[in-house]
Amino acid sequence: MHASIDAVWRLESARITAGLARLVRDVGLAEELAQDALVAALEQWPESGVPDNPGAWLMAVGKRRAIDRIRRQQRLESKLEEIGHGLEPEASEAPPEFDLAVDDEHIEDDVLRLIFTACHPVLSTQARVALTLRMLGGLTTEEIARAFLTSEPTVAQRIVRAKRTLSEAGVPFEVPEGPERAARLASVLEVLYLIFNEGYAASSGDDWVRADLCQEALRLGRILAGLAPDEPEVHGLVALMEIQVSRTRARTGPSGEPVPLHEQDRACWDRLLIHRGFAALLRAREIGAPPGPYVLQAAIAACHAQAASAEETDWAQIASLYGILASVAPSPIVELNRAVAVGLADGPEAGLRLVDAIAGEPALRGYPLLPGVRGDLLARLGRAEEARKEFEHAAELTRNAPERRVLLDRAAALDGAQ
């Protein structure tokens, strides 16, 4: 029964929290009320069974808890009347109007408001990620902590502080309009991108891939695309995630070790996800706006997906797309990726020149991919001893155990080579 309740909660938690937030105008309080409803379900459903409309049942309980809270705190009678009109708090079943509570015309707008609120720039990046997974993903504090290899008390503190910050800052429960919308949307997309990337290539721990985080980011991205259908960057991010997730089965070996892109068995790539990614990318292009960073990254992923083999990859096109991306969203990490593409399109010397040009960038200090890329280019140039040292240095920097093993294996293979 608990598994069934957990499945219902994952599907409905964002909608319940969003609907309650519209009523109480406080996302922190709304999340607490939604959690109260979940506790009630855990207590009652094992005996009574899962209701025919579990979302409406949870919303009904959440609204009743809201009424109780308002009464206890002696809020304004007008607010009590607005929220509680027509409800009988003593009833054990949801009244008929609650059958529409989760499906009414406002609920999708409420979810969009919740997304923009949970990802508000007033919060730190870590707080936005934790709050998003909690309120929109329905993950427990323990699950979030486990996913990011963080202690449970630390995650709990982030969530409590985030809700307090939103309340103290008076952040309105609304979808921003005008010039503010673009900045706020960028914050939302950044959160989803960070969640996805941590799942796609874990920064630390014993697993190279955390599929649950990838799937959660993709699920939230699909929801956002449905709620904001005219935003090309939303479709671009969804396209990127669809295509990247399509490679999941091919990205790790028998012992969980990372398998480089050029060594992956492309027959294991999920063609349905690739098709969905292409469709999302096409939708982004049809909107007609100049391509942004997520659309460009999706286009790069599409180039890889179109190649039947590693040898058929159009590296010149990929290098060109990275050049455009560097002008749209300049960063040393984009330049490092461009160097990889140039090294495969124009030869390792050309790639190495680009890598050495950015080696002193502060943002790349301590970044294991920098010596890893440099080691690969040096190995292709036959400079084995230099390459070995770079791989060893990369292994020292990474906090991910499978990646460290692969880098040390590459270093050992070059030991003594001329």
Beta strands, then each sheet from edge to edge (+ up, - down):
strand 1: 204-205
strand 2: 399-400
sheet 1: 1+ 2+
end
